[in-house]
Amino acid sequence: MSLRTLHARPLTAEAFRPFGEVIEPDNCTEIRLINNGTTTRFHDIAPVDVASGGGHALISIFRGKPFALPFRVEMLERHPLGSQAFMPLEGRPYLVVVAPDVGGRPGEPVAFLASGAQGVSYARGTWHHPLIALEERSDFLVVDRGGPGVNLAEFMLDAPVLVDS
């Protein structure tokens, strides 16, 4: 069986909006000068949606081992009780693979190549591949949900997809 190839496109706020928000200054709703004008606050870039079912926000650091392109996607996951945000800490690019929900399972995957200056916030219930660091081991600041309930669903794809640039 031959693999379908999915070409990763540059990550933009507009293209990613069906799946969540891109975390970067250009995607804020308001810019505020704070701390007596010494700091610019890029305000309200992405919601943190974690309160469902008694949840609370967690801040963690995920360390991703590097992968190379082409990358084989065999499964996707989602978090039905909360959003999940990733912000790279070391300025390295990474791959984002998401899919719309179609009847409780992933639809057609979409791949984005994120720069090391862009983060992503997956909306609650968005199908996505776990962290895919590129080039070198990379650390990410992650904001997601802690608390009671099952907040992880995994789905093995019927046919793997190959992602390339």
Secondary structure by P-SEA (a helix, b strand, c coil): cbbbbbbbcccccccccccbbbbccccccccccccccccccccccccccccccbbbbbbbbbbbcccccccccccccccccbbbbbbbccbbbbbbbbbccccccccbbbbbbbcccbbbbbccccccccccccccccccbbbbbbcccccbbbbbbcbbbbbcc
